[in-house]
Amino acid sequence: MKAGRHYMHPGGIRLGTSEITRLGMKESEMKEIASLLKQVVVIRKMQEKLQHC
């Protein structure tokens, strides 16, 4: 970890299940995380493609 960063604010995204459970999250939170990532990555890309048509 870079100097000046804290483990709770690393400046990036860790998606491993061990990291998620370490933060106290369970299955329902993991489903919500997956849904949010899908919206950001997949749906956003689809919208960008449609705008350029």
C-alpha distances in whole Angstrom, upper triangle without the diagonal:
4,7,9,7,8,8,11,11,7,10,11,13,13,16,16,19,17,15,18,20,17,18,21,23,26,28,29,26,24,28,27,24,25,28,26,24,27,29,26,26,29,32,30,31,34,35,34,36,39,39,39,42
4,6,6,9,10,13,11,8,9,11,14,15,19,20,22,21,18,21,23,20,20,24,25,28,30,31,28,27,30,29,25,27,30,27,25,29,30,27,27,30,32,30,31,35,35,34,36,39,39,39,42
4,6,9,11,14,12,10,11,14,17,18,22,23,25,23,20,23,25,22,22,26,27,30,33,34,30,29,32,31,28,30,32,30,28,32,32,29,30,33,35,33,34,38,38,37,39,42,41,42,45
4,7,10,12,10,9,10,14,17,18,22,23,25,23,20,22,24,21,21,24,26,29,32,32,29,29,32,30,27,29,31,29,27,31,31,28,29,33,34,32,34,37,37,36,39,41,40,41,45
4,7,8,6,6,7,11,13,14,18,19,22,20,17,19,21,18,17,21,22,26,28,29,25,25,28,26,23,26,28,25,24,28,28,25,26,30,31,30,31,34,34,34,36,39,38,39,42
4,5,5,6,9,11,13,14,17,18,20,18,14,16,18,15,14,18,19,23,26,26,23,23,26,25,22,25,27,24,23,27,28,25,26,30,32,30,32,35,35,35,37,40,39,41,44
4,5,5,9,10,11,11,14,15,16,14,11,13,15,11,11,15,16,20,22,23,20,20,23,22,19,22,25,22,22,25,26,24,25,28,30,29,31,34,34,34,37,39,39,40,43
4,6,9,10,11,11,14,15,16,14,11,12,13,11,9,13,14,18,21,21,17,18,21,20,17,20,22,20,20,23,24,22,24,27,28,27,29,32,32,32,35,37,37,39,42
4,6,8,10,11,14,16,17,16,13,14,16,14,12,16,17,20,22,23,19,19,22,20,17,20,22,19,19,23,23,21,22,25,27,25,27,30,30,30,33,35,35,36,39
4,6,8,9,13,14,17,16,12,14,17,14,13,17,18,21,23,24,20,20,23,21,18,20,22,20,18,22,23,20,21,25,26,25,26,30,30,29,32,34,34,35,38
4,7,10,13,16,18,18,14,16,19,17,16,19,19,23,24,24,21,20,23,21,18,20,21,18,17,21,21,18,19,22,24,22,23,27,27,26,29,31,31,32,35
4,7,10,13,15,16,12,14,17,16,15,18,18,21,22,22,19,17,20,19,15,17,19,16,14,18,18,15,16,19,21,20,21,24,25,24,27,29,29,30,33
4,6,9,12,13,10,11,14,14,13,16,15,17,18,19,15,14,16,15,12,13,15,13,11,15,16,13,14,17,19,18,19,23,23,23,25,28,28,29,32
4,6,9,9,7,8,12,11,11,14,13,15,16,18,14,13,15,15,12,13,16,14,12,16,18,16,16,19,21,21,22,24,26,26,28,30,31,32,34
4,6,8,7,7,10,11,11,14,12,13,14,15,12,10,12,13,9,10,13,13,10,13,16,15,14,17,19,20,20,23,25,25,27,29,30,31,33
4,5,5,6,9,10,11,13,12,13,13,15,13,10,13,15,12,12,16,16,14,16,19,18,18,20,22,23,24,26,28,28,30,32,33,34,36
4,5,5,6,8,10,11,9,9,10,13,11,8,12,13,11,12,15,16,15,17,20,20,19,21,23,25,25,27,29,30,32,34,35,36,38
4,5,5,6,9,10,10,11,12,15,13,11,15,16,14,15,19,19,18,20,23,22,22,24,27,28,28,31,32,33,35,37,38,39,41
4,6,5,6,9,9,11,13,15,13,11,15,15,13,14,18,17,16,19,21,20,21,23,25,26,27,29,31,31,33,35,36,38,40
4,5,5,7,6,8,10,11,9,8,11,12,10,12,15,15,14,17,19,19,19,22,23,24,26,28,29,30,32,34,35,36,39
4,5,5,5,6,9,11,10,9,13,14,12,14,17,18,17,20,22,22,23,25,27,28,29,31,32,33,35,37,38,40,42
4,5,7,10,13,15,13,12,16,17,15,17,20,20,19,23,24,24,25,27,29,29,31,33,34,35,37,39,40,42,44
4,6,9,12,14,11,11,15,15,13,16,18,18,18,21,22,22,23,26,27,27,29,32,32,33,36,37,38,40,42
4,7,10,11,9,11,14,14,13,16,18,18,19,22,23,23,25,27,28,29,31,33,34,35,37,38,39,41,43
4,7,8,6,7,10,11,10,13,15,15,16,19,20,20,22,24,25,26,28,29,30,32,34,35,36,39,40
4,6,6,6,9,10,11,13,15,16,17,19,20,21,22,24,25,26,28,30,31,33,34,35,37,39,41
4,5,5,6,9,10,11,12,14,15,17,19,20,21,22,23,25,27,27,29,31,32,33,35,37,38
4,5,5,6,9,10,11,13,14,16,17,19,20,21,21,23,25,26,27,29,31,32,33,36,37
4,5,5,6,9,10,10,12,14,15,16,18,19,20,22,24,25,26,28,30,31,32,34,36
4,5,5,6,9,10,11,12,14,15,16,17,19,20,22,23,25,26,28,29,31,33,34
4,5,5,6,9,10,11,12,14,15,16,17,19,21,21,23,25,26,27,29,31,32
4,5,5,6,9,10,11,12,14,15,15,17,19,20,21,23,25,26,27,30,31
4,5,5,6,9,10,11,12,14,15,16,18,19,20,22,24,25,26,29,30
4,5,5,6,9,10,10,11,13,14,16,17,19,20,22,23,25,27,28
4,5,5,6,9,10,10,10,13,15,15,16,19,20,21,23,25,26
4,5,5,6,9,10,10,11,14,15,15,17,20,20,21,24,26
4,5,5,6,8,9,10,12,14,15,16,18,20,21,23,24
4,5,5,5,7,9,10,11,13,14,16,17,19,21,22
4,6,6,5,6,9,10,10,13,15,15,17,19,21
4,6,6,6,8,10,11,12,14,15,16,18,20
4,6,6,6,9,10,11,13,15,16,17,19
4,6,5,6,9,10,11,13,15,16,17
4,5,5,6,9,10,11,12,15,16
4,5,5,6,9,10,11,13,15
4,5,5,6,9,10,11,13
4,5,5,6,9,10,11
4,5,5,6,9,10
4,5,5,7,9
4,5,5,7
4,5,5
4,6
4
